Structure formats: structure tokens, C-alpha cells
Amino acid sequence: MQLLYPCLIFLLLQSGQSQAKRLVGPAREATSSRIKGGQEAETGFAPYQVSLQPVVGAHNCGGAILNEQWIITAGHCVETFVPALVNVITGTNRWAEPGAVYYTAEIHMHCMYDQPYLHNDIALVKLTQNITFNELTQPIKLPTRPVREGDEIVLTGWGAEEAYGSSAENLQKLSLGFVPLDECKEIFNQTSSMGVGHICTYSREGEGACHGDSGGPLVSDGQLVGLVNWGRPCGVGLPDVQANVWYYLDWIRRRISGNSKCTA
């Protein structure tokens, strides 16, 4: 197994590509930039944002800081990795220029991950040491209520400008609107890959999450409401489907407290 790690790292560095988001359906030609239609985030705009990297210098996924020792992300961002290949980069708008690097002690996937397909796509990463907080590194609050129509949701990430493209160098941001679940399911022809553990977001064609944004945070009113899960690549005029953090609150709190019982 030890011989596999250098080979995997070499391939990741050679590809220059991000692992995620999960892209469903055929890719189309990209027509706008990075997070798809977003703009460059100001320094310190999202101090909770992290980059997950299998080797420092190779962005794979986004995530968010919950407290000194725990990171939250999408399950598919970590499902194929051992803890030694999940390095957490904090305190920066440039994933290739870490403010700090932290290492992973434990990975906690949801016990019903991908059962059914594309459901329960959420995971927690426990670090080997506590994060040092400063003006560029801060935790994000968990939600105190479900997302509602009319809420503004802000996505941040280093996603590519086209499906399977290279990551953006600078953190991008994009304001999105909430799409009710029944409306979103209708748009996706009542797909079985969507349920109460998801929320949908949308603004307009040419905007949305793209490859490399997976696991990244969606924030509303200073609270973490979603994590990038899946969608049609990229910004093609359809909603993106995100993990509903409100739905998984009990699971999150149980895992952090050391309770292994799986709920939700």
C-alpha cells in the first residue's frame, strides 16, 4: 500500500485537475469564468474556507472549518483517501499559498453515503492538532433554521472554469438563490438522486458550481447552509444540488461529540 501513495501523488500533480464536484450528465463548453460566473473574493472574505489537498500544492476539494479540530466537506471528496492524503489548507485565498497546513487524524463518512446514489454526501475530517484562529482563519456557524425562499446564499471555492479543468488560483465567490426542493425535483424530472438531505441553488445560466468546488461551503446570513454535492456541468442553466447542512445537524453533532450512532 505504501508504494501506491507516491504513484497517486504523481498522477494528481501531473493532471493539474480537481477531483470534484460530481458532474452528472454530459459536459458542455464553458462560457464564463471559474466558479462559473463568480468574481474574485476579497482577502478574508471567507475565513472558514479550506482547500483539501492530497499533497500540498494540488487542490482537490473545498471544505469549511467548524471548530478548532473539525472540518466539514462532501463525502465524495474523501471517500477514496486515507487520512495521510487529506491535507487541510487554511487562512488563504490562494490554495497554492497556504496560510497554514493541517493534517488529518480521522475521516468520518456518513454511514449511508451514496445509499441511495448521490444521497448523504457529507463527511467530517478530524485534524491531528487544533487550528490557530486569526483574522484570516475562523470557524463558520451551523444553521439555526432551514433555508427559505428569498435567502441569499454565497458560494465560495476554487472551482474550474469548465468541467474537469484546472482550479482557479484565487478564491471565487458567487451569490445564489434558493430553489425549493419540489421545484428542483421537477426540473430534474423527479430524479431519485435528490431528497430532503439536499438543497438546490441557482442564479442564472453561466453561473454555478463547477469542478473543484465540491465540499465547498454555501453560507447564508453567516451560517453554513450547504456543501457542494452534484450538478450538470457547469452553469448550463440548471440548479446545483447541495448537501442540506440543516438536515444533517444531528449527525454532525453526534460525530463531533464521539457518538457513533448514525442518524439522518
Kinemage of the C-alpha trace (Angstrom):
@kinemage 1
@onewidth
@group {chain A} dominant
@subgroup {mainchain}
@vectorlist {calphas} color= white
{ca met a 1} P 0.000 0.000 0.000
{ca gln a 2} L 2.848 2.410 0.758
{ca leu a 3} L 4.076 2.107 -2.839
{ca leu a 4} L 0.717 3.345 -4.088
{ca tyr a 5} L 0.960 6.771 -2.422
{ca pro a 6} L 3.857 8.205 -4.476
{ca cys a 7} L 2.180 7.000 -7.689
{ca leu a 8} L -1.135 8.590 -6.743
{ca ile a 9} L 0.541 11.854 -5.778
{ca phe a 10} L 2.480 11.904 -9.059
{ca leu a 11} L -0.702 11.421 -11.086
{ca leu a 12} L -2.505 14.169 -9.195
{ca leu a 13} L 0.308 16.612 -9.776
{ca gln a 14} L 0.602 15.707 -13.443
{ca ser a 15} L -3.116 16.058 -14.110
{ca gly a 16} L -3.452 19.541 -12.593
{ca gln a 17} L -7.158 18.780 -12.242
{ca ser a 18} L -9.567 18.886 -9.340
{ca gln a 19} L -11.470 15.848 -8.209
{ca ala a 20} L -14.916 17.333 -7.729
{ca lys a 21} L -17.864 18.399 -7.959
{ca arg a 22} L -19.736 15.310 -9.048
{ca leu a 23} L -20.792 16.059 -12.569
{ca val a 24} L -23.993 14.428 -13.750
{ca gly a 25} L -24.672 14.209 -17.471
{ca pro a 26} L -22.599 15.320 -20.450
{ca ala a 27} L -20.209 18.248 -20.156
{ca arg a 28} L -20.837 21.332 -22.270
{ca glu a 29} L -18.490 24.025 -23.437
{ca ala a 30} L -17.866 26.622 -20.728
{ca thr a 31} L -18.858 30.221 -21.402
{ca ser a 32} L -17.710 32.130 -18.306
{ca ser a 33} L -15.100 32.107 -15.585
{ca arg a 34} L -14.059 29.954 -12.643
{ca ile a 35} L -16.781 29.155 -10.073
{ca lys a 36} L -18.812 29.802 -13.271
{ca gly a 37} L -19.792 33.419 -13.366
{ca gly a 38} L -18.343 34.330 -9.973
{ca gln a 39} L -15.906 37.039 -9.035
{ca glu a 40} L -12.676 37.088 -7.077
{ca ala a 41} L -13.247 37.147 -3.308
{ca glu a 42} L -11.600 39.811 -1.185
{ca thr a 43} L -8.856 38.736 1.220
{ca gly a 44} L -10.541 37.470 4.380
{ca phe a 45} L -13.979 37.253 2.753
{ca ala a 46} L -14.465 33.587 3.731
{ca pro a 47} L -12.077 32.797 6.629
{ca tyr a 48} L -13.867 29.472 7.149
{ca gln a 49} L -12.926 28.228 3.662
{ca val a 50} L -10.345 25.445 3.354
{ca ser a 51} L -8.713 23.579 0.493
{ca leu a 52} L -8.370 19.805 0.809
{ca gln a 53} L -5.206 18.587 -0.908
{ca pro a 54} L -3.882 15.003 -1.261
{ca val a 55} L -0.430 16.559 -1.453
{ca val a 56} L 0.248 20.183 -0.576
{ca gly a 57} L 0.134 22.084 -3.848
{ca ala a 58} L -2.690 20.084 -5.507
{ca his a 59} L -6.198 21.369 -4.787
{ca asn a 60} L -8.881 18.689 -4.728
{ca cys a 61} L -11.951 19.944 -2.859
{ca gly a 62} L -13.294 22.663 -0.648
{ca gly a 63} L -14.493 22.455 2.923
{ca ala a 64} L -15.320 24.597 5.932
{ca ile a 65} L -13.951 24.985 9.456
{ca leu a 66} L -16.468 24.028 12.162
{ca asn a 67} L -14.183 24.408 15.174
{ca glu a 68} L -10.526 24.063 16.184
{ca gln a 69} L -10.344 20.398 15.231
{ca trp a 70} L -13.114 19.614 12.741
{ca ile a 71} L -13.596 20.289 9.029
{ca ile a 72} L -16.783 19.535 7.090
{ca thr a 73} L -16.838 18.599 3.406
{ca ala a 74} L -18.583 16.366 0.873
{ca gly a 75} L -18.253 12.612 1.279
{ca his a 76} L -17.048 12.059 -2.281
{ca cys a 77} L -14.119 14.403 -1.582
{ca val a 78} L -12.572 11.964 0.891
{ca glu a 79} L -14.089 8.557 0.135
{ca thr a 80} L -11.017 7.228 -1.686
{ca phe a 81} L -8.385 8.774 0.572
{ca val a 82} L -6.648 7.618 3.744
{ca pro a 83} L -6.118 10.376 6.356
{ca ala a 84} L -2.474 10.843 5.287
{ca leu a 85} L -3.726 12.084 1.896
{ca val a 86} L -6.133 14.718 3.249
{ca asn a 87} L -4.138 17.861 3.979
{ca val a 88} L -6.142 20.910 5.052
{ca ile a 89} L -5.038 24.353 3.862
{ca thr a 90} L -6.378 27.337 5.814
{ca gly a 91} L -6.018 31.108 6.017
{ca thr a 92} L -5.620 31.959 2.348
{ca asn a 93} L -7.436 32.997 -0.811
{ca arg a 94} L -4.791 31.194 -2.875
{ca trp a 95} L -4.813 27.434 -2.382
{ca ala a 96} L -1.209 27.176 -3.592
{ca glu a 97} L -0.043 29.647 -0.918
{ca pro a 98} L -1.175 28.182 2.435
{ca gly a 99} L -1.698 30.365 5.449
{ca ala a 100} L -1.285 27.130 7.411
{ca val a 101} L -1.298 23.397 6.746
{ca tyr a 102} L -3.025 20.879 8.999
{ca tyr a 103} L -3.038 17.091 8.828
{ca thr a 104} L -5.872 14.618 9.218
{ca ala a 105} L -6.226 12.121 12.048
{ca glu a 106} L -9.667 10.700 11.187
{ca ile a 107} L -12.192 10.732 8.340
{ca his a 108} L -15.868 10.241 9.220
{ca met a 109} L -18.094 9.454 6.243
{ca his a 110} L -21.865 9.353 6.682
{ca cys a 111} L -22.796 5.708 7.270
{ca met a 112} L -25.402 5.883 4.475
{ca tyr a 113} L -23.155 7.629 1.960
{ca asp a 114} L -24.387 7.078 -1.606
{ca gln a 115} L -27.325 4.992 -0.334
{ca pro a 116} L -29.259 5.746 -2.446
{ca tyr a 117} L -26.948 7.164 -5.108
{ca leu a 118} L -25.866 10.796 -4.513
{ca his a 119} L -27.538 10.938 -1.099
{ca asn a 120} L -25.823 11.529 2.285
{ca asp a 121} L -22.791 13.021 0.541
{ca ile a 122} L -21.236 14.556 3.640
{ca ala a 123} L -18.153 13.886 5.761
{ca leu a 124} L -16.223 15.229 8.734
{ca val a 125} L -12.440 15.444 8.979
{ca lys a 126} L -10.764 15.480 12.390
{ca leu a 127} L -7.350 17.115 12.499
{ca thr a 128} L -4.224 15.970 14.324
{ca gln a 129} L -3.891 19.362 16.067
{ca asn a 130} L -6.036 22.381 16.803
{ca ile a 131} L -6.341 25.169 14.257
{ca thr a 132} L -4.888 28.524 15.249
{ca phe a 133} L -7.521 31.172 14.589
{ca asn a 134} L -6.747 34.682 13.318
{ca glu a 135} L -8.362 37.289 11.076
{ca leu a 136} L -7.962 35.025 8.025
{ca thr a 137} L -8.925 31.754 9.735
{ca gln a 138} L -12.245 31.439 11.562
{ca pro a 139} L -14.979 28.806 12.074
{ca ile a 140} L -18.404 29.096 10.471
{ca lys a 141} L -21.608 28.763 12.480
{ca leu a 142} L -24.010 25.897 11.901
{ca pro a 143} L -27.527 26.882 10.778
{ca thr a 144} L -30.272 27.753 13.264
{ca arg a 145} L -33.125 27.292 10.761
{ca pro a 146} L -33.767 25.769 7.325
{ca val a 147} L -33.063 27.787 4.205
{ca arg a 148} L -36.099 29.654 2.890
{ca glu a 149} L -37.141 31.239 -0.380
{ca gly a 150} L -35.671 34.710 -0.632
{ca asp a 151} L -32.493 33.832 1.290
{ca glu a 152} L -29.271 34.910 -0.376
{ca ile a 153} L -26.670 32.147 -0.411
{ca val a 154} L -22.979 32.758 -1.090
{ca leu a 155} L -20.826 30.043 -2.607
{ca thr a 156} L -17.029 30.218 -2.385
{ca gly a 157} L -14.460 27.954 -3.986
{ca trp a 158} L -11.573 27.387 -6.352
{ca gly a 159} L -13.603 25.544 -8.970
{ca ala a 160} L -12.587 25.333 -12.608
{ca glu a 161} L -13.964 27.428 -15.448
{ca glu a 162} L -15.054 24.283 -17.268
{ca ala a 163} L -15.750 20.652 -16.396
{ca tyr a 164} L -12.552 18.796 -15.440
{ca gly a 165} L -10.496 21.947 -15.899
{ca ser a 166} L -7.754 23.303 -13.648
{ca ser a 167} L -8.595 25.040 -10.382
{ca ala a 168} L -8.832 28.808 -10.105
{ca glu a 169} L -5.758 30.307 -8.452
{ca asn a 170} L -7.744 32.834 -6.417
{ca leu a 171} L -10.830 32.131 -4.317
{ca gln a 172} L -14.057 32.962 -6.147
{ca lys a 173} L -17.462 33.966 -4.755
{ca leu a 174} L -20.961 33.842 -6.187
{ca ser a 175} L -24.371 34.885 -4.852
{ca leu a 176} L -27.122 32.340 -5.436
{ca gly a 177} L -30.810 31.963 -4.727
{ca phe a 178} L -32.647 29.083 -3.049
{ca val a 179} L -34.753 26.766 -5.209
{ca pro a 180} L -37.478 24.830 -3.306
{ca leu a 181} L -36.960 21.069 -3.357
{ca asp a 182} L -40.222 20.192 -5.120
{ca glu a 183} L -39.464 22.708 -7.869
{ca cys a 184} L -35.898 21.421 -8.174
{ca lys a 185} L -37.037 17.795 -8.441
{ca glu a 186} L -39.467 18.773 -11.168
{ca ile a 187} L -36.642 20.426 -13.112
{ca phe a 188} L -34.624 17.207 -12.826
{ca asn a 189} L -37.584 15.026 -13.868
{ca gln a 190} L -38.244 13.694 -10.332
{ca thr a 191} L -34.787 12.160 -10.072
{ca ser a 192} L -34.225 9.674 -7.259
{ca ser a 193} L -30.793 11.266 -6.683
{ca met a 194} L -32.342 14.173 -4.774
{ca gly a 195} L -34.165 14.290 -1.449
{ca val a 196} L -34.658 16.072 1.867
{ca gly a 197} L -30.924 15.857 2.538
{ca his a 198} L -30.365 18.295 -0.327
{ca ile a 199} L -30.999 21.936 -1.131
{ca cys a 200} L -30.868 23.460 -4.598
{ca thr a 201} L -29.332 26.784 -5.605
{ca tyr a 202} L -29.456 28.802 -8.804
{ca ser a 203} L -28.944 32.285 -10.167
{ca arg a 204} L -28.829 32.229 -13.977
{ca glu a 205} L -27.262 30.398 -16.905
{ca gly a 206} L -23.483 30.769 -16.923
{ca glu a 207} L -23.251 30.775 -13.122
{ca gly a 208} L -22.863 27.981 -10.591
{ca ala a 209} L -20.513 25.467 -9.020
{ca cys a 210} L -18.040 23.611 -11.185
{ca his a 211} L -15.307 21.007 -10.993
{ca gly a 212} L -13.176 21.572 -7.884
{ca asp a 213} L -15.914 23.324 -5.873
{ca ser a 214} L -17.149 20.101 -4.242
{ca gly a 215} L -17.358 20.073 -0.487
{ca gly a 216} L -17.149 23.827 -0.505
{ca pro a 217} L -19.348 25.977 1.714
{ca leu a 218} L -22.594 27.740 0.918
{ca val a 219} L -23.295 30.395 3.521
{ca ser a 220} L -26.402 32.439 4.284
{ca asp a 221} L -26.569 35.147 6.936
{ca gly a 222} L -23.268 33.999 8.445
{ca gln a 223} L -24.333 30.360 8.757
{ca leu a 224} L -23.270 27.250 6.849
{ca val a 225} L -26.335 26.008 4.972
{ca gly a 226} L -24.885 23.771 2.247
{ca leu a 227} L -21.939 21.858 0.836
{ca val a 228} L -21.432 21.451 -2.911
{ca asn a 229} L -22.579 17.954 -3.967
{ca trp a 230} L -23.564 17.495 -7.623
{ca gly a 231} L -24.961 19.074 -10.742
{ca arg a 232} L -24.863 19.274 -14.520
{ca pro a 233} L -21.567 20.717 -15.747
{ca cys a 234} L -21.236 23.672 -15.469
{ca gly a 235} L -23.524 26.698 -15.230
{ca val a 236} L -25.760 25.352 -18.017
{ca gly a 237} L -28.973 26.887 -16.700
{ca leu a 238} L -29.950 24.228 -14.162
{ca pro a 239} L -29.809 24.340 -10.350
{ca asp a 240} L -26.876 22.845 -8.457
{ca val a 241} L -27.646 20.276 -5.762
{ca gln a 242} L -26.031 20.737 -2.341
{ca ala a 243} L -25.959 18.831 0.929
{ca asn a 244} L -28.506 20.366 3.319
{ca val a 245} L -26.496 21.092 6.478
{ca trp a 246} L -29.668 21.770 8.492
{ca tyr a 247} L -30.864 18.229 7.756
{ca tyr a 248} L -27.576 16.725 8.976
{ca leu a 249} L -27.216 18.786 12.162
{ca asp a 250} L -27.869 15.852 14.490
{ca trp a 251} L -25.382 13.636 12.652
{ca ile a 252} L -22.727 16.378 12.721
{ca arg a 253} L -23.108 16.994 16.441
{ca arg a 254} L -23.109 13.292 17.280
{ca arg a 255} L -19.946 12.603 15.311
{ca ile a 256} L -18.090 15.545 16.816
{ca ser a 257} L -19.137 14.508 20.313
{ca gly a 258} L -17.910 10.962 19.719
{ca asn a 259} L -21.286 9.271 19.372
{ca ser a 260} L -21.047 6.714 16.601
{ca lys a 261} L -24.802 6.337 16.115
{ca cys a 262} L -25.757 7.292 12.583
{ca thr a 263} L -28.839 9.465 12.160
{ca ala a 264} L -30.499 11.225 9.216
